[in-house]
Amino acid sequence: MLYKFKSRSTGDLIMLEVNGRQVMEILGKDPDAPGIIEAADAPAAIHVLEAAVAKEEASRQAAIEEAAARGEPEPRFDGITLRQRLVPLIDMLRRSGAAGKEVVWGV
C-alpha cells in the first residue's frame, strides 16, 4: 500500500506504506483511514513532525556518543533519516497552510 498526500496548492506526495504509517503514528492519525489536515492545523502538524525529527537526531547522537565512550565503532543507522523523509511533507504542509488549503490522504 502507498500513502498519497494531496493538496490543491502543491503536487502529490507518495510514501511507501512503512513510511506513511510512521508519519500517521507521529501525527496521531489512524494509519488505516483517510484523513485531513486543515490549513489552520498545519502549523501544529509541522511542529509535531519537527519534534519527531529532533528526537530521532538526539537519539542517534546519543548512540554515537555511547559507542565512542565504550571504544566501540559508530553504530549503523538506516540510510535515510526521518528528516529526509519528512522534508517534502513539511514543505507541503507549509505551502498548503499558507495558501489556506488542506492536505488529505486516502481519498
C-alpha positions as CSV (number, residue, x, y, z in Angstrom):
1,M,0.0,0.0,0.0
2,L,1.1,3.5,-0.7
3,Y,0.2,6.7,1.1
4,K,-0.7,9.6,-1.3
5,F,-0.8,13.0,0.3
6,K,-2.7,15.6,-1.8
7,S,-3.2,19.3,-1.7
8,R,-4.7,21.8,-4.0
9,S,-1.7,24.1,-3.6
10,T,1.1,21.5,-4.2
11,G,1.9,18.4,-6.2
12,D,1.0,15.0,-4.7
13,L,3.4,13.3,-2.3
14,I,3.7,9.5,-2.3
15,M,5.2,7.4,0.5
16,L,5.7,3.7,0.9
17,E,3.4,2.1,3.5
18,V,6.0,1.7,6.2
19,N,7.0,5.4,6.0
20,G,3.4,6.6,5.7
21,R,2.4,4.6,8.7
22,Q,5.2,6.1,10.7
23,V,4.1,9.6,9.7
24,M,0.5,8.7,10.7
25,E,1.7,7.5,14.1
26,I,3.7,10.6,14.7
27,L,0.7,12.8,13.8
28,G,-1.6,10.7,16.0
29,K,-3.8,9.7,13.0
30,D,-5.3,6.4,12.1
31,P,-3.0,4.8,9.6
32,D,-5.8,2.8,8.0
33,A,-8.3,5.6,7.5
34,P,-8.4,8.5,5.1
35,G,-7.5,11.8,6.8
36,I,-7.2,15.5,6.5
37,I,-5.0,18.3,8.0
38,E,-6.8,21.6,7.7
39,A,-4.8,24.6,6.8
40,A,-5.3,26.0,10.3
41,D,-3.9,22.8,11.8
42,A,-0.8,22.7,9.5
43,P,1.5,24.7,11.9
44,A,0.7,22.2,14.8
45,A,1.3,19.2,12.5
46,I,4.7,20.8,11.3
47,H,5.7,21.3,15.0
48,V,4.9,17.6,15.8
49,L,6.9,16.4,12.8
50,E,9.8,18.6,13.6
51,A,9.8,17.4,17.2
52,A,10.0,13.8,16.0
53,V,12.9,14.7,13.8
54,A,14.7,16.4,16.7
55,K,14.0,13.3,18.9
56,E,15.5,10.9,16.3
57,E,18.5,13.1,15.8
58,A,19.2,13.3,19.5
59,S,18.8,9.5,19.9
60,R,21.3,8.9,17.0
61,Q,23.8,11.3,18.5
62,A,23.4,9.7,22.0
63,A,24.0,6.2,20.4
64,I,27.2,7.6,18.7
65,E,28.5,9.1,21.9
66,E,27.8,6.0,23.9
67,A,29.6,3.8,21.4
68,A,32.6,6.2,21.4
69,A,32.7,6.2,25.2
70,R,32.8,2.4,25.2
71,G,35.5,2.4,22.5
72,E,33.2,0.7,20.0
73,P,32.7,1.5,16.3
74,E,30.0,4.0,15.5
75,P,26.6,2.3,15.2
76,R,25.0,2.0,11.8
77,F,21.6,3.5,11.1
78,D,19.1,3.3,8.3
79,G,20.5,5.2,5.3
80,I,17.6,7.7,5.1
81,T,16.8,9.8,8.2
82,L,13.4,10.8,9.4
83,R,14.4,14.4,8.5
84,Q,15.0,13.4,4.8
85,R,11.6,11.5,4.7
86,L,9.6,14.4,6.3
87,V,11.1,17.4,4.5
88,P,8.7,17.0,1.5
89,L,5.6,16.6,3.7
90,I,6.6,19.6,6.0
91,D,7.1,21.7,2.8
92,M,3.7,20.6,1.6
93,L,2.1,21.5,4.9
94,R,3.8,24.9,4.9
95,R,2.7,25.8,1.4
96,S,-0.8,24.4,1.9
97,G,-1.2,26.2,5.2
98,A,-0.1,29.5,3.6
99,A,-2.5,29.0,0.7
100,G,-5.4,28.1,3.1
101,K,-5.7,24.6,1.6
102,E,-5.9,21.3,3.4
103,V,-3.7,18.2,3.0
104,V,-5.6,14.9,2.6
105,W,-4.7,11.3,2.2
106,G,-6.6,8.1,1.5
107,V,-9.3,9.8,-0.6
